[in-house]
Amino acid sequence: MDLRKFFQAIGSSYLIRKVAGSERLGGLRVTLYPRSDDKGTIEIQLTDWQTGELHTTPIPELADIASDAIRALADLHSFDLSRLDIKLDNFVFHDVDSDPRCYAQAARSAFRSALESLQTQDDPFSGRQG
């Protein structure tokens, strides 16, 4: 039975920093699932946060920054990412205003939110209640 259909936790974060004369932004959604293999994965889908369509702009480097920020946060707190499959999607992007620091912060925030949701969620398969 594929638990991914029944058991997931979602966090999202979209940051806008107003700086004199400009804005800086970054954001994404993080979805956590029980791992489907022996080792958890981080899957990146470069979808747009408003339309859900694939981005036609070059944002893979910003997605890599986001996934690296999640790995670093997990390492800092000794959290074993191999317990989960993680999907990053619904990226906000602007040709001028997208800022790597905003993507890193948004990824950390969204991951924390999803983890909190996962830890308080009732587990229908073990009978555990959050």
C-alpha positions as CSV (number, residue, x, y, z in Angstrom):
1,M,0.0,0.0,0.0
2,D,1.4,3.4,-1.0
3,L,1.2,5.5,2.2
4,R,2.0,8.6,0.2
5,K,-1.6,8.9,-0.8
6,F,-2.8,9.0,2.8
7,F,0.0,10.4,4.9
8,Q,1.7,13.7,4.1
9,A,2.6,17.0,5.7
10,I,2.8,20.3,3.8
11,G,4.5,23.5,4.7
12,S,5.0,26.6,2.5
13,S,6.7,29.9,2.9
14,Y,6.9,32.9,0.6
15,L,9.1,35.8,1.6
16,I,9.2,39.3,0.3
17,R,11.9,41.7,1.6
18,K,11.5,45.3,0.8
19,V,14.8,47.1,0.4
20,A,15.2,50.7,-0.5
21,G,14.4,50.9,-4.2
22,S,13.7,47.2,-4.8
23,E,12.1,44.0,-3.4
24,R,13.7,40.6,-2.9
25,L,11.6,37.5,-2.9
26,G,11.7,33.7,-2.8
27,G,9.3,30.9,-1.8
28,L,8.2,27.4,-2.3
29,R,6.1,24.5,-0.9
30,V,7.6,21.5,0.9
31,T,5.7,18.3,1.1
32,L,6.9,15.4,3.4
33,Y,5.9,11.8,2.8
34,P,6.9,8.4,4.4
35,R,9.8,7.2,2.3
36,S,9.0,4.9,-0.5
37,D,12.4,3.2,-0.7
38,D,15.2,2.3,1.7
39,K,16.5,5.8,1.5
40,G,14.6,9.1,1.4
41,T,14.7,11.4,-1.5
42,I,14.4,15.1,-2.3
43,E,12.4,15.6,-5.5
44,I,12.3,19.0,-7.1
45,Q,9.4,20.0,-9.4
46,L,9.9,23.5,-10.8
47,T,6.3,24.4,-10.8
48,D,5.0,28.0,-10.5
49,W,3.2,28.9,-7.3
50,Q,0.3,30.6,-9.0
51,T,-0.4,28.4,-12.1
52,G,1.2,25.0,-11.2
53,E,2.8,25.0,-14.6
54,L,6.5,24.2,-15.1
55,H,8.7,27.3,-14.9
56,T,10.1,28.3,-18.3
57,T,12.7,30.5,-16.5
58,P,16.1,29.1,-15.3
59,I,15.5,28.5,-11.5
60,P,17.2,25.2,-10.9
61,E,20.1,26.9,-9.0
62,L,17.5,28.5,-6.6
63,A,15.8,25.1,-6.1
64,D,19.3,23.7,-5.3
65,I,19.8,26.4,-2.7
66,A,16.5,25.5,-1.2
67,S,17.2,21.8,-0.9
68,D,20.7,22.6,0.5
69,A,19.1,24.8,3.1
70,I,16.8,21.9,4.2
71,R,19.8,19.5,4.4
72,A,21.8,21.9,6.4
73,L,18.9,22.5,8.8
74,A,18.4,18.8,9.2
75,D,22.1,18.3,9.9
76,L,22.2,21.1,12.4
77,H,19.4,19.4,14.4
78,S,20.6,15.8,13.8
79,F,17.4,15.0,11.9
80,D,17.7,11.9,9.6
81,L,16.3,12.9,6.2
82,S,16.5,9.3,5.0
83,R,13.2,8.7,6.9
84,L,11.3,10.9,4.5
85,D,10.6,11.6,0.8
86,I,10.5,15.3,0.3
87,K,9.0,17.2,-2.6
88,L,9.8,20.9,-3.3
89,D,7.5,22.7,-5.7
90,N,5.3,25.8,-6.2
91,F,8.2,28.1,-6.6
92,V,7.7,31.9,-6.8
93,F,10.1,33.5,-9.2
94,H,10.8,37.0,-10.6
95,D,13.5,37.7,-13.2
96,V,14.8,40.7,-11.2
97,D,13.7,40.3,-7.6
98,S,14.4,36.6,-6.8
99,D,17.0,36.3,-4.1
100,P,18.9,33.2,-3.1
101,R,18.8,34.1,0.6
102,C,15.0,34.3,0.5
103,Y,14.8,30.8,-1.1
104,A,17.0,29.4,1.7
105,Q,15.0,31.0,4.4
106,A,11.7,30.1,2.9
107,A,12.8,26.4,2.5
108,R,13.9,26.2,6.1
109,S,10.6,27.8,7.3
110,A,8.4,25.6,5.1
111,F,10.3,22.5,6.2
112,R,9.9,23.4,9.9
113,S,6.2,23.9,9.3
114,A,5.8,20.6,7.5
115,L,7.7,18.8,10.2
116,E,5.5,20.3,12.9
117,S,2.4,19.2,11.0
118,L,3.9,15.7,10.5
119,Q,4.7,15.3,14.2
120,T,1.2,16.4,15.4
121,Q,-0.7,14.3,12.8
122,D,-2.6,11.2,13.7
123,D,-1.1,8.1,12.2
124,P,-4.0,6.0,10.8
125,F,-1.8,2.9,10.4
126,S,-0.2,2.7,13.9
127,G,-3.1,4.2,15.9
128,R,-0.7,6.9,17.2
129,Q,-2.3,10.2,17.8
130,G,-0.4,13.5,17.6
